[in-house]
Amino acid sequence: MKNILITGKNGFIAKNLISELKNSGSYNILEYDRLTTEKELREYCTKTDVVVHLAGVNRPLEISEYAEGNNELTSSLISMLEEVNNTCPIIMSSSIQAEKENPYGISKKAAEDILFTYSEKNK
C-alpha cells in the first residue's frame, strides 16, 4: 500500500482528495496541517511514497504570511525530505497568480521555483 502525504489537509481540495483516496482503500494517507508537529512531519517524510502539496496561504492577516505559508513551507518540506533521503515525487497546486507581481503571486512563484530546483536535482 502506497503512503501519500497530503499537506493542507483542511483545505477544500485536500479534504476531497483525502476522502476519495481513503474510499479507494488502496492508499495510506498521511495528513499534514498547521498543527502537525515537526516530529510527525519528519516521520511522514521518511515513509511517504509521494507528496501532494496543497498547503498554502492565500488570505493572510499580514503580507509576510504569504512567504511563510507558501515558499518557506515548501522549502521546509523539501529540506525535511532531503534530510531523510527521500526523493519521492511531489505534486503541488499553484495558482495563475504565480505569473503576477503581487505578494501572493510572488510567494507561489517562489514555491514553484523551489520545486523545479528539487526536481532537476533529483530527476
WOFEN-V515442 format. One record per residue. N is the residue number from 0. RES is the residue in one small letter. SS is DSSP state (a for helix, b for strand, c for the rest). OMEGA is omega in degrees with one decimal (NA if undefined). Layout:
# WOFEN-V515442
N|RES|SS|OMEGA ; N|RES|SS|OMEGA
This chain:
# WOFEN-V515442
0|m|c|-179.8 ; 1|k|b|173.7 ; 2|n|b|178.5 ; 3|i|b|175.5 ; 4|l|b|178.1 ; 5|i|b|177.4 ; 6|t|b|-179.1 ; 7|g|c|-170.1 ; 8|k|c|-178.4 ; 9|n|c|178.3 ; 10|g|c|-176.8 ; 11|f|a|-177.6 ; 12|i|a|-178.1 ; 13|a|a|180.0 ; 14|k|a|-178.3 ; 15|n|a|177.8 ; 16|l|a|179.0 ; 17|i|a|179.4 ; 18|s|a|-179.4 ; 19|e|a|-178.7 ; 20|l|a|177.0 ; 21|k|a|178.7 ; 22|n|a|-179.4 ; 23|s|a|-179.3 ; 24|g|c|-175.6 ; 25|s|c|-173.3 ; 26|y|b|170.3 ; 27|n|b|-174.2 ; 28|i|b|175.8 ; 29|l|b|-171.1 ; 30|e|b|-179.9 ; 31|y|b|168.0 ; 32|d|c|-176.3 ; 33|r|c|-178.0 ; 34|l|c|178.1 ; 35|t|c|-179.3 ; 36|t|c|176.8 ; 37|e|a|178.4 ; 38|k|a|178.4 ; 39|e|a|-179.9 ; 40|l|a|178.4 ; 41|r|a|177.9 ; 42|e|a|178.5 ; 43|y|a|-179.4 ; 44|c|a|178.9 ; 45|t|a|-172.2 ; 46|k|a|-178.1 ; 47|t|c|176.2 ; 48|d|c|178.5 ; 49|v|b|176.0 ; 50|v|b|170.0 ; 51|v|b|-171.5 ; 52|h|b|-178.2 ; 53|l|c|-179.3 ; 54|a|c|176.8 ; 55|g|c|-179.2 ; 56|v|c|177.1 ; 57|n|c|177.5 ; 58|r|c|-176.1 ; 59|p|c|172.7 ; 60|l|c|180.0 ; 61|e|c|-179.3 ; 62|i|c|-179.0 ; 63|s|a|-179.5 ; 64|e|a|175.7 ; 65|y|a|-178.9 ; 66|a|a|-179.8 ; 67|e|a|-173.8 ; 68|g|a|-177.9 ; 69|n|a|-176.2 ; 70|n|a|-179.9 ; 71|e|a|176.4 ; 72|l|a|178.2 ; 73|t|a|178.7 ; 74|s|a|178.5 ; 75|s|a|178.7 ; 76|l|a|178.5 ; 77|i|a|179.7 ; 78|s|a|-179.3 ; 79|m|a|176.7 ; 80|l|a|179.5 ; 81|e|a|179.3 ; 82|e|a|-178.9 ; 83|v|c|178.0 ; 84|n|c|177.5 ; 85|n|c|179.9 ; 86|t|c|-178.5 ; 87|c|c|175.1 ; 88|p|b|176.4 ; 89|i|b|174.5 ; 90|i|b|-177.8 ; 91|m|b|171.1 ; 92|s|c|177.2 ; 93|s|c|-176.7 ; 94|s|c|173.4 ; 95|i|a|177.7 ; 96|q|a|179.8 ; 97|a|a|178.2 ; 98|e|a|-174.1 ; 99|k|c|-178.4 ; 100|e|c|172.2 ; 101|n|c|-174.7 ; 102|p|a|178.5 ; 103|y|a|-179.5 ; 104|g|a|179.2 ; 105|i|a|-179.2 ; 106|s|a|178.6 ; 107|k|a|177.2 ; 108|k|a|178.2 ; 109|a|a|177.8 ; 110|a|a|176.8 ; 111|e|a|-178.8 ; 112|d|a|177.1 ; 113|i|a|-179.4 ; 114|l|a|176.5 ; 115|f|a|177.7 ; 116|t|a|177.1 ; 117|y|a|-178.8 ; 118|s|a|179.5 ; 119|e|a|-178.6 ; 120|k|a|-172.7 ; 121|n|a|178.1 ; 122|k|c|NA
